[in-house]
């Protein structure tokens, strides 16, 4: 499974960006798709997640501002980010899990896309 994420950029506080992730390869082995972010000097954190048939999960810091969506047929995921704040500045990574039946690796990462929010 290979993940390609894109859509980051520089935006002013209060603005919006939409991140996009496309899976390729053994796409039958993609179960959940999530978005993580990592700010300088901080650990990588889960921002939003969406499992097959499940309800979306959002970190408290982004609830009401970010929306995750997924196209299961095309195996893509997107993250709509509104009302962006300077503290949202980070490298954002698309992540996908694979079931045990597919064998290792069970976690896959995109290359990351930089989001910078200026005040």
C-alpha positions as CSV (number, residue, x, y, z in Angstrom):
1,X,0.0,0.0,0.0
2,X,1.3,3.4,-0.9
3,X,-0.2,6.7,0.3
4,X,0.2,10.0,-1.4
5,X,-0.9,13.1,0.5
6,X,-1.1,16.6,-0.8
7,X,-2.9,19.9,-0.3
8,X,-0.8,21.7,2.3
9,X,0.3,25.2,2.1
10,X,0.5,28.6,3.7
11,X,-2.7,30.2,4.9
12,X,-3.7,33.1,7.2
13,X,-5.4,32.4,10.5
14,X,-9.1,31.9,9.9
15,X,-8.6,30.5,6.4
16,X,-9.2,27.0,5.0
17,X,-7.3,24.2,3.4
18,X,-8.2,20.8,2.1
19,X,-5.8,17.9,2.3
20,X,-6.1,14.9,0.0
21,X,-4.8,11.4,0.3
22,X,-4.8,8.7,-2.4
23,X,-4.0,5.0,-1.8
24,X,-2.5,2.8,-4.4
25,X,-1.1,-0.7,-4.6
26,X,-2.9,-3.4,-2.6
27,X,-5.8,-1.1,-1.9
28,X,-7.9,-4.1,-0.8
29,X,-5.6,-4.0,2.3
30,X,-6.7,-0.5,3.3
31,X,-9.1,-0.5,6.3
32,X,-9.1,2.7,8.3
33,X,-7.7,5.9,7.0
34,X,-6.7,8.7,9.3
35,X,-4.9,12.0,9.5
36,X,-2.0,12.7,11.9
37,X,0.1,15.8,12.4
38,X,3.4,16.6,13.9
39,X,4.5,20.1,14.9
40,X,8.2,20.9,15.5
41,X,9.3,19.5,18.8
42,X,6.1,17.6,19.4
43,X,5.0,14.1,19.0
44,X,2.9,13.0,16.1
45,X,-0.8,13.1,17.1
46,X,-4.0,11.7,15.6
47,X,-6.1,14.5,14.3
48,X,-9.0,12.7,12.6
49,X,-9.9,9.1,11.8
50,X,-12.5,7.2,9.9
51,X,-12.9,3.4,10.0
52,X,-15.0,1.4,7.6
53,X,-18.6,1.8,8.6
54,X,-17.6,3.7,11.7
55,X,-18.2,7.2,12.9
56,X,-15.4,9.8,12.4
57,X,-13.1,10.6,15.3
58,X,-11.7,14.1,15.9
59,X,-9.1,15.4,18.4
60,X,-10.7,17.9,20.8
61,X,-8.5,20.6,19.3
62,X,-10.0,20.4,15.9
63,X,-13.7,19.4,16.6
64,X,-16.1,21.7,14.8
65,X,-13.4,22.9,12.4
66,X,-12.0,19.9,10.6
67,X,-14.0,17.3,8.6
68,X,-12.7,14.0,7.4
69,X,-14.2,12.2,4.5
70,X,-13.4,9.1,2.5
71,X,-14.3,7.6,-0.9
72,X,-14.1,3.8,-0.3
73,X,-14.4,3.0,-4.0
74,X,-11.4,5.2,-5.0
75,X,-9.7,4.6,-1.6
76,X,-9.1,8.3,-1.0
77,X,-9.5,10.4,2.0
78,X,-9.6,14.1,2.5
79,X,-9.4,16.5,5.4
80,X,-11.3,19.8,5.2
81,X,-9.7,22.3,7.6
82,X,-11.6,25.5,8.4
83,X,-11.0,28.3,10.8
84,X,-7.4,27.4,10.9
85,X,-5.3,28.6,13.8
86,X,-1.5,29.2,14.1
87,X,-1.4,26.2,16.4
88,X,-2.6,24.0,13.5
89,X,0.8,24.5,11.9
90,X,2.4,21.1,11.4
91,X,3.3,18.4,8.9
92,X,0.1,16.4,8.2
93,X,0.4,12.8,7.4
94,X,-2.2,10.4,5.9
95,X,-2.2,7.0,7.6
96,X,-3.9,3.7,6.8
97,X,-4.2,0.4,8.7
98,X,-4.2,-3.0,7.0
99,X,-5.9,-6.1,8.5
100,X,-3.8,-9.0,9.8
101,X,-5.0,-11.1,6.8
102,X,-2.9,-8.9,4.5
103,X,0.3,-9.5,6.4
104,X,2.9,-6.9,7.5
105,X,3.3,-4.0,7.4
106,X,0.0,-3.1,9.0
107,X,0.5,0.6,9.1
108,X,1.2,2.9,6.1
109,X,2.1,6.5,6.0
110,X,2.1,9.2,3.4
111,X,5.1,11.4,2.9
112,X,3.5,14.3,4.7
113,X,2.3,17.7,3.6
114,X,3.2,21.0,5.4
115,X,0.5,23.2,6.7
116,X,1.5,26.7,7.9
117,X,-1.0,29.1,9.4
118,X,0.2,32.6,9.9
119,X,-1.2,34.9,12.5
